[in-house]
Amino acid sequence: MLRIAVLIAVLTSLASFWPHAGSAHPAYDDPNTAAGWAWLQIRQDKIADFNERCGKLDPNVETGWDHLCRKIPPQFLVDVLTVPRLQDQLPRHRFRLRGALIDGTIDLANGEIGPEVWIDCSRIEGDLILTYSQWNRPLSFLNSALAGKFSASGMRSTSSVSISDHDVIGGELNLMSAKIDGTLNMETSSFMAKVRGDSLNIGKYLLMRDHANFGDEVNLIGAKVGRNLEISSSSVAKALTASRITVEGDLFLRGRPSFRGDVNLTGAKVGGTVAMDSSSFDAALIASEATVAGDFFVNDHATFHGDVNLVGANIGGTVAMDSSSFDAKLIASRLTVVGSILMHGKAAFRGDINLVGSKIDGTLNMETSSFMGNGERRFPKYRQVSAVK
């Protein structure tokens, strides 16, 4: 009897190190529970739609979400997405929830997630931890609210990730050193805390556009984007730091976005065009030593209330500043431009201008622009200057 007791104690101790080994909770087979009902729908390749079962709720309004009809334990998601014998019961490798309340933190750190995962119109009352997880199919977190942090540093995905369609992320979004082979879509969503994307690697598009709201700092230092980075028509409340970023396609910060802190593109490399037309910059724009293969547009009524720093930048096309407003310094010494610099079309310059040591293969055109205040203006000795006034 003593040996049996010891054996039971050893097995119990070992089981604590593999919490998923016996975690197919009996309630998952009880359709009267929220998890059991969801599991029945998912095994039939249906969306587990709690909005249909319990009534539609707004994920951004807390009222009504605590009803047992839609409350799912976080461990249900962990089990179904990581336990092989449960994954094998998913037709077409899909796990789809709508209108669910996940009552706590979902911890999928270091997990290998095979199914496609949708969590739509739902609330998570905790953190979403995906640190160093592996994803083989798309992850979509759409029109949902996350009360805590979205931690995905070191995450690997062979597909795409969507944190979009009016999501609200209450805590920090950490994507440091994450690698996503497809697109990372963050458009139309709100990120209340810091977004950390140091050394983030995106195979296709990084979409932070269409009225996305970033309530704190956005950090993309050393990030790599295989196609376009788009922050058009969005707002960033604090600094956007993307020094040493590499964008193989175009970099779009246009469509009247608002940047309240410094925008730092020092040493950035862009394979296409940089477009900041119609934008508003409350602080400095820093693109010193940046390399842009195409054009650099800061025109069409863009407004710059802080310094614009293009020192040592290399532009493969035209620099267009026409019809924009520059309230502080324009510092562009040692700037190299393969095309022309267009500072015309009623552009307004109120501070110092320094283009000393610049190399411009085309024309420096300042027709019909205004140079106001007592700022110092220093231009290169260049024969193709059109109507400096």
Secondary structure per residue as TSV (DSSP state, phi and psi in degrees):
chain	resnum	aa	ss	phi	psi
A	1	M	-	360.0	-37.0
A	2	L	H	-62.7	-41.3
A	3	R	H	-63.0	-40.2
A	4	I	H	-64.4	-42.6
A	5	A	H	-62.5	-41.3
A	6	V	H	-64.4	-42.3
A	7	L	H	-62.0	-42.1
A	8	I	H	-63.0	-42.4
A	9	A	H	-62.3	-40.4
A	10	V	H	-65.0	-44.9
A	11	L	H	-64.3	-38.5
A	12	T	H	-64.1	-41.3
A	13	S	H	-63.9	-43.3
A	14	L	H	-64.7	-36.2
A	15	A	H	-62.5	-27.4
A	16	S	T	-67.1	-20.6
A	17	F	T	-85.4	-14.4
A	18	W	-	-126.7	73.9
A	19	P	T	-64.1	-20.4
A	20	H	T	-86.2	-11.3
A	21	A	T	-62.5	-35.4
A	22	G	T	-125.0	33.0
A	23	S	-	-96.5	14.8
A	24	A	-	-76.9	83.5
A	25	H	-	-60.9	137.7
A	26	P	G	-54.6	-28.5
A	27	A	G	-63.7	-21.5
A	28	Y	G	-65.6	-19.7
A	29	D	G	-98.7	5.2
A	30	D	-	-104.4	103.5
A	31	P	T	-67.4	-5.4
A	32	N	T	-81.2	-14.3
A	33	T	S	-94.2	158.9
A	34	A	H	-62.2	-44.7
A	35	A	H	-66.2	-41.7
A	36	G	H	-64.8	-40.7
A	37	W	H	-64.6	-43.3
A	38	A	H	-62.4	-43.2
A	39	W	H	-61.9	-38.0
A	40	L	H	-64.1	-44.1
A	41	Q	H	-64.6	-44.7
A	42	I	H	-65.9	-39.1
A	43	R	H	-67.2	-18.9
A	44	Q	T	-96.0	13.7
A	45	D	T	59.5	37.4
A	46	K	-	-109.1	161.1
A	47	I	-	-77.2	126.6
A	48	A	E	-77.1	89.3
A	49	D	E	-98.4	96.6
A	50	F	H	-74.3	-16.4
A	51	N	H	-66.5	-33.5
A	52	E	H	-77.0	-37.9
A	53	R	H	-74.5	-39.7
A	54	C	H	-120.1	-8.7
A	55	G	-	106.0	145.5
A	56	K	-	-78.9	134.5
A	57	L	-	-128.8	157.0
A	58	D	-	-86.6	121.2
A	59	P	T	-60.6	-20.5
A	60	N	T	-94.3	4.6
A	61	V	-	-120.3	120.9
A	62	E	-	-69.3	-24.6
A	63	T	T	-58.2	129.1
A	64	G	T	91.2	-12.5
A	65	W	T	-76.6	-15.2
A	66	D	T	-84.6	7.4
A	67	H	-	-70.3	138.9
A	68	L	T	-62.3	-19.8
A	69	C	T	-56.7	-32.3
A	70	R	T	-122.1	5.0
A	71	K	E	-86.2	118.6
A	72	I	E	-115.9	134.1
A	73	P	-	-71.5	143.6
A	74	P	H	-57.5	-31.6
A	75	Q	H	-63.3	-25.7
A	76	F	H	-59.3	-46.7
A	77	L	H	-65.1	-42.8
A	78	V	H	-60.0	-45.5
A	79	D	H	-63.7	-52.1
A	80	V	H	-64.8	-31.4
A	81	L	H	-90.1	-11.9
A	82	T	H	-125.3	-22.0
A	83	V	-	-83.8	118.5
A	84	P	H	-55.0	-42.3
A	85	R	H	-70.4	-21.2
A	86	L	H	-85.0	-39.4
A	87	Q	H	-56.9	-36.9
A	88	D	T	-65.5	-15.2
A	89	Q	T	-91.7	3.6
A	90	L	S	-91.6	110.4
A	91	P	G	-62.7	137.5
A	92	R	G	57.2	19.2
A	93	H	G	54.5	49.7
A	94	R	E	-129.8	137.6
A	95	F	E	-128.6	114.2
A	96	R	E	-132.7	121.4
A	97	L	E	-119.8	145.7
A	98	R	E	-142.5	133.6
A	99	G	S	70.3	26.3
A	100	A	-	-95.1	152.7
A	101	L	E	-107.4	113.1
A	102	I	E	-95.3	112.9
A	103	D	-	-90.7	67.8
A	104	G	S	142.5	-166.4
A	105	T	-	-84.5	134.2
A	106	I	E	-98.6	115.0
A	107	D	E	-110.5	100.0
A	108	L	-	-112.2	23.0
A	109	A	T	-57.1	134.5
A	110	N	T	66.0	8.1
A	111	G	-	-81.5	153.0
A	112	E	E	-106.1	110.1
A	113	I	E	-102.6	111.2
A	114	G	-	-84.5	-39.2
A	115	P	S	-75.6	159.6
A	116	E	E	-73.0	135.8
A	117	V	E	-123.8	126.5
A	118	W	E	-118.8	130.4
A	119	I	E	-129.1	99.0
A	120	D	E	-112.8	143.4
A	121	C	S	52.7	37.5
A	122	S	-	-123.1	174.1
A	123	R	E	-127.2	138.2
A	124	I	E	-117.7	115.9
A	125	E	S	-91.4	56.2
A	126	G	S	178.8	-152.5
A	127	D	-	-97.5	160.2
A	128	L	E	-116.7	109.3
A	129	I	E	-108.1	111.7
A	130	L	-	-120.8	20.7
A	131	T	T	-56.0	125.6
A	132	Y	T	54.7	26.7
A	133	S	-	-81.4	159.4
A	134	Q	E	-117.6	128.2
A	135	W	E	-123.8	127.5
A	136	N	S	-102.4	-10.7
A	137	R	S	-138.3	172.2
A	138	P	-	-61.4	147.8
A	139	L	E	-117.0	124.7
A	140	S	E	-126.2	118.9
A	141	F	E	-118.2	96.3
A	142	L	E	-120.2	135.5
A	143	N	S	49.1	43.9
A	144	S	-	-126.9	169.9
A	145	A	E	-123.1	130.4
A	146	L	E	-115.3	117.8
A	147	A	S	-71.3	-33.8
A	148	G	S	-106.5	-146.5
A	149	K	-	-86.3	152.2
A	150	F	E	-111.1	98.0
A	151	S	E	-104.7	111.7
A	152	A	-	-137.2	30.4
A	153	S	T	-62.8	137.8
A	154	G	T	72.6	5.9
A	155	M	-	-62.9	146.6
A	156	R	E	-126.9	128.5
A	157	S	E	-134.6	129.9
A	158	T	S	-86.5	2.3
A	159	S	S	-127.3	-142.0
A	160	S	-	-116.8	159.9
A	161	V	E	-129.7	130.6
A	162	S	E	-120.3	121.9
A	163	I	E	-122.4	70.1
A	164	S	E	-140.9	-169.3
A	165	D	S	61.2	52.3
A	166	H	S	69.9	31.3
A	167	D	-	-63.2	154.8
A	168	V	E	-127.1	116.2
A	169	I	E	-105.9	111.5
A	170	G	-	-76.6	-33.5
A	171	G	S	-104.6	-173.5
A	172	E	-	-64.4	140.3
A	173	L	E	-101.8	114.3
A	174	N	E	-114.1	110.0
A	175	L	-	-119.9	25.3
A	176	M	T	-59.9	126.2
A	177	S	T	62.7	15.7
A	178	A	-	-71.8	152.0
A	179	K	E	-130.3	117.9
A	180	I	E	-124.0	114.8
A	181	D	S	-70.2	-27.7
A	182	G	S	-95.1	-135.6
A	183	T	-	-102.6	142.6
A	184	L	E	-106.2	114.8
A	185	N	E	-109.2	117.6
A	186	M	-	-123.4	15.5
A	187	E	T	-69.2	146.8
A	188	T	T	69.2	2.2
A	189	S	-	-97.9	168.9
A	190	S	E	-119.1	129.9
A	191	F	E	-120.4	107.1
A	192	M	-	-79.2	-25.6
A	193	A	S	-115.9	-167.0
A	194	K	-	-63.6	147.5
A	195	V	E	-112.1	118.4
A	196	R	E	-113.9	112.0
A	197	G	-	-128.2	33.5
A	198	D	T	-55.9	128.9
A	199	S	T	60.3	21.6
A	200	L	-	-63.9	139.0
A	201	N	E	-124.7	112.5
A	202	I	E	-113.6	124.8
A	203	G	S	-71.7	-33.6
A	204	K	S	-118.0	-112.4
A	205	Y	-	-100.4	144.3
A	206	L	E	-112.1	108.6
A	207	L	E	-109.8	110.6
A	208	M	-	-123.5	38.4
A	209	R	-	-108.9	-170.2
A	210	D	S	58.8	56.3
A	211	H	S	67.2	26.7
A	212	A	-	-63.5	145.9
A	213	N	E	-122.0	122.1
A	214	F	E	-113.9	109.3
A	215	G	-	-84.8	-2.5
A	216	D	S	-144.8	-160.0
A	217	E	-	-67.6	147.7
A	218	V	E	-120.8	123.5
A	219	N	E	-120.3	116.1
A	220	L	-	-126.3	35.3
A	221	I	T	-61.9	126.2
A	222	G	T	68.6	14.3
A	223	A	-	-71.5	159.1
A	224	K	E	-129.0	131.9
A	225	V	E	-127.0	122.4
A	226	G	S	-71.9	-25.0
A	227	R	S	-128.6	-116.9
A	228	N	-	-96.7	148.1
A	229	L	E	-109.5	121.7
A	230	E	E	-126.2	117.6
A	231	I	-	-120.6	29.5
A	232	S	T	-68.0	140.5
A	233	S	T	57.6	28.0
A	234	S	-	-113.4	179.4
A	235	S	E	-133.4	140.6
A	236	V	E	-125.3	119.3
A	237	A	S	-76.7	-27.7
A	238	K	S	-128.1	-157.6
A	239	A	-	-67.0	140.5
A	240	L	E	-107.8	109.2
A	241	T	E	-112.0	111.4
A	242	A	-	-131.8	37.7
A	243	S	T	-62.2	142.1
A	244	R	T	63.5	18.0
A	245	I	-	-71.0	148.5
A	246	T	E	-119.0	121.6
A	247	V	E	-121.5	113.5
A	248	E	S	-70.5	-28.1
A	249	G	S	-102.7	-129.9
A	250	D	-	-99.8	154.9
A	251	L	E	-115.8	112.4
A	252	F	E	-111.4	117.9
A	253	L	-	-127.0	57.7
A	254	R	-	-125.3	-172.6
A	255	G	S	74.5	35.7
A	256	R	S	63.8	42.8
A	257	P	-	-72.8	163.9
A	258	S	E	-123.9	128.1
A	259	F	E	-122.2	112.0
A	260	R	-	-91.9	-18.1
A	261	G	S	-111.6	-178.1
A	262	D	-	-60.5	142.9
A	263	V	E	-109.1	113.3
A	264	N	E	-113.3	109.8
A	265	L	-	-116.4	29.3
A	266	T	T	-56.2	126.8
A	267	G	T	69.7	13.4
A	268	A	-	-66.6	151.1
A	269	K	E	-125.1	120.0
A	270	V	E	-122.9	123.5
A	271	G	S	-78.8	-13.8
A	272	G	S	-123.9	-128.3
A	273	T	-	-101.1	146.8
A	274	V	E	-105.9	121.8
A	275	A	E	-123.7	114.9
A	276	M	-	-122.0	21.0
A	277	D	T	-61.8	143.2
A	278	S	T	66.9	17.2
A	279	S	-	-93.2	166.7
A	280	S	E	-127.6	123.1
A	281	F	E	-119.6	113.1
A	282	D	S	-79.7	-25.3
A	283	A	S	-122.0	-155.0
A	284	A	-	-78.2	147.0
A	285	L	E	-109.5	118.2
A	286	I	E	-119.5	112.9
A	287	A	-	-130.2	33.6
A	288	S	T	-62.6	140.7
A	289	E	T	60.7	15.2
A	290	A	-	-74.1	151.9
A	291	T	E	-122.3	120.8
A	292	V	E	-124.0	121.2
A	293	A	S	-71.2	-31.0
A	294	G	S	-107.0	-144.2
A	295	D	-	-82.7	161.6
A	296	F	E	-126.7	104.1
A	297	F	E	-103.7	116.7
A	298	V	-	-128.6	51.2
A	299	N	-	-120.3	-162.9
A	300	D	S	57.1	54.6
A	301	H	S	68.4	25.6
A	302	A	-	-65.3	146.9
A	303	T	E	-123.2	134.0
A	304	F	E	-126.0	107.4
A	305	H	S	-89.5	-18.1
A	306	G	S	-109.0	-177.0
A	307	D	-	-64.6	148.3
A	308	V	E	-113.2	118.4
A	309	N	E	-116.2	111.1
A	310	L	-	-120.0	27.8
A	311	V	T	-60.7	124.0
A	312	G	T	71.3	9.7
A	313	A	-	-72.1	155.9
A	314	N	E	-126.3	112.9
A	315	I	E	-112.4	123.8
A	316	G	S	-81.7	-7.8
A	317	G	S	-129.9	-135.9
A	318	T	-	-97.2	144.7
A	319	V	E	-102.7	116.1
A	320	A	E	-112.2	119.1
A	321	M	-	-121.1	12.8
A	322	D	T	-63.9	141.6
A	323	S	T	63.9	17.8
A	324	S	-	-103.8	172.1
A	325	S	E	-124.3	127.5
A	326	F	E	-122.1	107.8
A	327	D	-	-87.8	-21.3
A	328	A	S	-120.4	-150.1
A	329	K	-	-77.6	143.2
A	330	L	E	-112.5	106.6
A	331	I	E	-112.0	109.6
A	332	A	-	-137.6	34.3
A	333	S	T	-63.1	145.9
A	334	R	T	62.2	18.6
A	335	L	-	-70.7	136.8
A	336	T	E	-114.8	124.7
A	337	V	E	-128.9	119.6
A	338	V	S	-70.9	-33.4
A	339	G	S	-96.4	-135.1
A	340	S	-	-111.0	164.5
A	341	I	E	-111.0	119.8
A	342	L	E	-107.8	105.8
A	343	M	-	-115.8	37.6
A	344	H	-	-112.3	-161.6
A	345	G	S	66.1	44.2
A	346	K	S	65.7	28.9
A	347	A	-	-65.1	148.6
A	348	A	E	-121.7	126.3
A	349	F	E	-122.1	118.0
A	350	R	-	-109.2	-13.1
A	351	G	S	-117.1	-166.9
A	352	D	-	-61.4	146.5
A	353	I	E	-127.4	126.4
A	354	N	E	-132.4	107.3
A	355	L	-	-116.7	20.2
A	356	V	T	-62.9	134.1
A	357	G	T	80.8	6.1
A	358	S	-	-77.4	152.5
A	359	K	E	-121.3	117.5
A	360	I	E	-123.9	114.1
A	361	D	S	-75.3	-26.6
A	362	G	S	-99.1	-134.3
A	363	T	-	-109.2	144.8
A	364	L	E	-100.8	106.5
A	365	N	E	-112.6	120.0
A	366	M	-	-123.4	22.5
A	367	E	T	-60.6	139.3
A	368	T	T	60.9	18.1
A	369	S	-	-96.0	167.1
A	370	S	E	-117.8	135.2
A	371	F	E	-121.1	104.5
A	372	M	-	-113.4	165.4
A	373	G	T	77.7	-167.0
A	374	N	T	-105.9	21.3
A	375	G	-	-64.5	150.1
A	376	E	-	-83.6	134.1
A	377	R	E	-117.0	119.0
A	378	R	E	-127.9	113.9
A	379	F	-	-113.9	156.6
A	380	P	-	-70.1	152.1
A	381	K	-	-74.7	101.4
A	382	Y	-	-142.0	130.6
A	383	R	S	-78.0	-21.8
A	384	Q	-	-99.5	58.9
A	385	V	E	-104.7	123.2
A	386	S	E	-98.9	115.8
A	387	A	-	48.1	65.6
A	388	V	-	-75.2	123.6
A	389	K	-	-125.4	360.0
